[in-house]
Every structure is written in C-alpha cells, then in structure tokens.
Amino acid sequence: MLAFILRRLIQAVIVMVAVAFISFLLFQYVGDPVAIILGQDATPQQIQQLRQALGLDQPFFVQFWHFLLNAAHGEFGISLRQGAKVSSLIADRFPATLELALVAAVLALAVGVPMGVYAALKRGTVLSQVFMTVSLLGVSLPTFLIGILLILVFSVHLGWFPSFGRGTVTQLGWWSTGLLSAKGWHHIVLPAVTLAIFQLTLIMRLVRAEMLEVLRTDYIKFAKARGLRDRSIYFGHALKNTLVPVMTITGLQLGGLIAFAIITETVFQWPGMGLLFIQAVTFADIPVMAAYLCLIALIFVVINLVVDLLYFAVDPRLRAERGGH
C-alpha cells in the first residue's frame, strides 16, 4: 500500500512539474508582459528596469526555477489586466466554480445512476428507450447550445429562473457560498443542469453497460438459483459491483466539471474561475492563465490520487494482486 501511494505521488509531482513548465512557457512566447504593462510609449530605460524587476533578464532555467518556487507557494504575480494579485483573484472565484461543479456532480449522480439501473433492468421498455434517446442527445449537443436553450425556455419564455449571475452570496470567512439562500439556489439551477447533462448521460450509459455485464456473470446466476429476491440480487450484488468503475469515472469527471465549466460560466456569466480564464485569454493576462492551468492540473492530480486509493480500497482483486507481488 505504501509503495502504491509513493509511486502515485511521484507520478503526481512529475505531472505538476510538466504542467508548470507549459504554464511558464506562456510567459516566454505569449505576448510580452513588459509591453503590456508599460504600453507602447515606454522608453528603453523603463523597459530595462521593469525587466530586471520582474526577473526577465535572467537565464531561462533560473526563471523557471523561481516560477516553480513561487507556484509551490501559490504565488503567480500580478494580473496584467486587473492589477491585483493572481492568488487573490483565484481565491475569490474558486468557491463559485467549486460550488457549481459539486452541485452538477451530485445532480448527475442522483439522476444518472437510477436511470442507468432502470435502463439495464427494464431494457426494451418504452421508458428505457426514451432514456437512451435522451442520453444520445445529451452526449451530442454542445454545452453552450444546451445552456442557450435552457435560458430561452426557462428564463425568457417561462421566466422561472434567472439567466445570469450567482444571486445572494453569504460570506463564511474567506469562503463565499450561494447555497445558504433561496436566491442562490434559484440562480444555480440552470448552470448546474447545463453542466450536469453531459456527465449525467455518460454515467447513465456507463451504469447500464456495467449492470448488463454484471448480470451475465456466474455469481448472479448462482444467486438467482439460490432463490434470492430480485431486489437483493440487483441492488445488493449487481449494483455494488457496478459502482466500482462508476466511482472511478465519476471522480475523474469531477475534475472535468471544474476544468470545463468555462463554457457554462461564460453562457450564464457565472463569476467563477472559468469566466476569469476567458477574460484572461481575451486580454492576454498571462499570470492568470498560468495560475489557472496549474490549479486545474493540481485538482486533476489530487482527484486522480484519491480515486486510485478508493479503487484500491474497494476492489479486493487489486489488494490481492499487490499482496501476491
């Protein structure tokens, strides 16, 4: 177990250094921060002074080493567009993105797993076919189109939900949340549904496929031969084994929800990291772009490590293989 964790930690460090290097290259090849800060009317002396102050006159690998040290402490400099510390901007926006991703993930699981189980146990029925058709639409339609359609129907025509913003936000120290107010829940419904639809259909199809596979195994046939009730077989044995790969996919998809909330946040003007990143790209705000890439990579690495450990703990076959070696 310890060797497994150490191996995963080493892999995580390698991934983070690689992502940090890619992020660092943004400073070298995407625009010139000195020109952005000083503008076109700057004198050569002012340019030289600022380059020295920013450490841009140092050798490439010295700059990268300093970048790594600062990134390890969560420091990415000053936003070229807003003039504030990047770490402060990320800290302000991160709660909104995480909140949206978690609500979307819970919604996808709460709806996707029962739909997948029903589609597997009642395959061939009309409702099962409807679920499969809806899942194809959910996988095929782009997120921005889903968001626009939801706004058109539920905001413009029906007027049930607001089409932008986060609503009333409650401050809990440095953390902010909209889930403690009715208006906050009112505002998060459409963005969360938009973000969850693709994950929901993916989970539903995965649960259905795994459930059908498990139902064909010998131990399920043996359980039926022993006279166990269908409810016990389906939910006590089949579903339990089905959820092992589902847990892995869902964990990784949580990182995807956070990383790819960019489109949803842009459509609904949700004040999260995705919207901040889009604005940074528009204005070539390199420190914000670099910080975003590093943070998303860290989230993926941590989630992947946690999922690996959970998979190792849940699946006895893996423990047996490790013990055999």
ABEGO torsion letter per residue (X at the ends): XAAAAAAAAAAAAAAAAAAAAAAAAAAAABEBAAAAAAEAABBAAAAAAAAAAAGAABBAAAAAAAAAAAAAAGBAEBBAAAGBBAAAAAAAAAAAAAAAAAAAAAAAAAAAAAAAAAAAAABGBAAAAAAAAAAAAAAABBAAAAAAAAAAAAAAAAGABBABEAEBBBBBEABBBAAABAAAAAAAAAAAAAAAAAAAAAAAAAAAAAAAAAAABAAAAAAAAAGBBAAAAAAAAAAAAAAAAAAAAAAAAAAAAAAAAAAAAAAAGBBBAAAAAAAAAAAGBAAAAAAAAAAAAAAAAAAAAAAAAAAAAABAAAAAAAAAX
